[in-house]
């Protein structure tokens, strides 16, 4: 059987799951309780998948030579484990496993006790498990195999995005102090992670011995509320407090297609939206307590401009879910298109980059105008930037209201709020859908835009004050 991308990916996932099962069993025997190993939410440990791929690709010709297969498999897995440990520590400022107390270790990252089992597993894998997996994959038709791979790949990517966002959030809280390995430090770190909710508790249970460098325990951060740690009291309403990672280049020229008319692109876009909607309808409720109030107020049989306050990285998914299966276009910062992988996913999920030059803005607004007149939904964040965990409604910019007035469509206000739930450690996110607000056509255009903005701001602030706010 030829080794295609689909085969390599299924091998990667299969061995990641087998590695997770092995880790869970070993941990259960040792600790007498179930622990979901690995930093991802799903049942897989990617390091085992990568190790299996390396052995499959590089050592296939040694399948008949058990000694060479054992020795080279042991060396390959040791190199992978060492550099994985090194990279995780550099990126997330954490040591995820530590073999310093074991004999024959190298910098606490690898040791002989794990290298030998990996060598044996390499032999078993190439001689027994790989042929079995390949036989199973070979029995599936190419079409069905591709569908299975796409579904699993989307689930895996979403899991990575959510899990890595948790890790990055932890890392951002670790800049206040120098390294400290005292018992008191460990206790405070443990308590702080627990206080940060399910995702962090899951991370801590998977890696109980994680050693954070300069972590979580600044007395000021422990005492201050979430909005203070972003210094919200001393910055302008439209200040950007969250800085994007922008390793790639992205430019909008005058020929840029904001909305794709390609049939194949739109087909895969719809398939992805369907899969994402199913997954997020579960994740958003479990992780964030997502709930919609007054969904009946959503405009029907017409295009409209949906607006909301921007309080969380995932609140765009809440907007998408409450309007699904209707397509929603999300004008967003062009900097989001500079993020690897994410740039392609958000493009498929109807994100539209907001240009900066006047000529490009004219094309952008004309595109939005056409969408609204076609009955589509466009969602805007009129506050202009994300302020995590701050659910007071800030002052608005005029862009969203200019769109609504020019297309003569209503504004659909949505207010996101944090509320206490007895069954959740952290406040849950609730979104209230307000009644639509229509432009006053008796006014001149500029006055109409200003009036629509002021009425929308007034209603959203009124709604925001009518529920218990947790900051």
Residue, then its C-alpha position, 0 to 999 in steps of 0.5 A: x500500500x502506498x503511504x499517502x498523506x491520509x495514511x500517514x495522518x491516520x497512523x499519527x492519530x492512531x499511535x497518538x491514541x494508543x500512546x494516550x491509552x498506555x499513559x493513562x493505564x500506567x498512571x492509573x496503576x501508579x496513582x490509583x485514579x484516572x488522569x487524562x494524560x497529555x495537554x490536549x483535551x481529546x484522548x491522544x498524546x501527539x508525541x507518540x504519533x510523531x515518534x511512530x511517524x519517524x520510525x515508519x518513515x526512517x526505519x521501514x527498511x530495517x523491519x527485518x533486522x530486529x536489533x537495528x530496529x530496536x537500537x535506532x528506534x530507541x535513539x529516534x524516540x530519545x531525540x524526539x522526547x528531548x527536543x519536545x521537552x526543550x521546545x515546550x519549556x522554551x515556548x510555554x516556560x514549563x518543564x512538562x516532565x522531569x527525569x532528574x531523579x532517575x539514573x542515566x538521565x540527560x538534563x532531566x529530559x530523557x533517561x534510560x528507563x524510558x528509552x529502552x521501552x521505546x526501542x521495544x515499542x518500535x520493534x512491536x510497532x513495525x513488525x505487528x501493529x503497522x501491518x494491522x493498521x495498514x490492512x484496516x486502512x486498505x479496506x476503506x474506500x479512498x473516498x470514505x478514507x478522505x472524509x474520515x481524515x478531514x473530520x478527524x483533522x478538523x477535530x484535532x486542529x480545533x482541540x489544538x487551538x483551544x488547548x494551546x490558548x489555555x497554555x498561552x493564557x497560563x504563560x501570560x500570567x507568569x511574567x511577574x516573578x523570578x524562578x522559585x522552587x519552594x514548596x510554598x511556590x508549588x502550593x500557590x501555583x496549584x491553587x491558582x491553576x485550580x481557580x482558573x477553571x476546568x481547562x487549567x485543572x485538566x492541564x494540572x491533572x495531566x502534568x502534576x509535576x509541571x514546574x512553572x518559571x515565574x508563575x501565577x503567584x504575583x500577590x498583586x495578580x492574585x488580589x486584583x480582579x481580571x479587568x485590573x490585570x489588563x489595566x483597563x482603568x487607565x487606557x482608552x476604550x479602543x486600546x488593543x490589550x491583546x497583541x497578536x502573533x504575526x509571523x507571516x506577511x499579509x497585504x490587501x491589494x486593490x484586487x483582493x477578493x473579500x468574499x470567494x465565489x469559488x464553488x469548491x471553496x464554498x463547499x468545503x467552507x460549508x462542510x467545515x462550518x457544519x463540523x465546527x458547529x457540532x463540536x463548538x455547540x458542546x465545547x462552548x456549553x461545557x467550557x464557558x457555560x454558553x447560553x442565549x437569552x431572547x434568541x427570538x429577537x433575531x431578525x428574520x428574512x432580512x440581512x442585518x448587521x449584528x454587533x456585540x461587545x468583545x469580551x472573550x476570544x471565543x465570543x465570535x463562535x457564540x454569535x456563529x452558533x446562535x445564527x447557524x445555519x445562516x452564514x455570518x461574515x466576520x470583518x476582522x483585523x488584517x493581523x489575524x491573517x498573519x497567523x499560521x494555520x489560523x489564517x486559512x481556518x478563519x478564511x473558510x469560516x467567512x472572516x473578512x480582513x479590514x483594510x486601512x487605505x481609503x481606496x481599499x475601504x471603499x471596495x470593502x464597504x461595497x462588498x459588505x453592502x452587497x452582502x447585506x442587500x443579498x440578505x446575509x449577516x455581518x457581525x461587527x465589534x464596534x468597540x474596536x478591540x478585544x478586552x478579555x473578561x471586561x463585560x461593560x459596554x465601551x464606546x463605539x466606532x461608526x463602521x458597523x452603523x455606516x454599513x447598516x445605514x448604507x444598506x438600509x438594514x437593522x442593527x441586531x445588538x447582542x450583549x455578552x455578560x459574565x454571570x455566576x453559575x452554581x455548578x461552575x467555578x468561574x463565571x459563565x458567559x451569557x449572551x442576550x439578544x436585544x430587539x433590532x434597531x432600525x435606521x431613522x430614514x427621516x434623518x440625513x445620512x451622517x445624522x442617521x449613522x450617529x443616531x443609530x450608533x447612539x441608540x444601539x449603545x444606549x440599549x446595550x449599556x442598559x441591558x448590560x447593567x440589568x444582570x449581575x456582572x462579574x469582573 
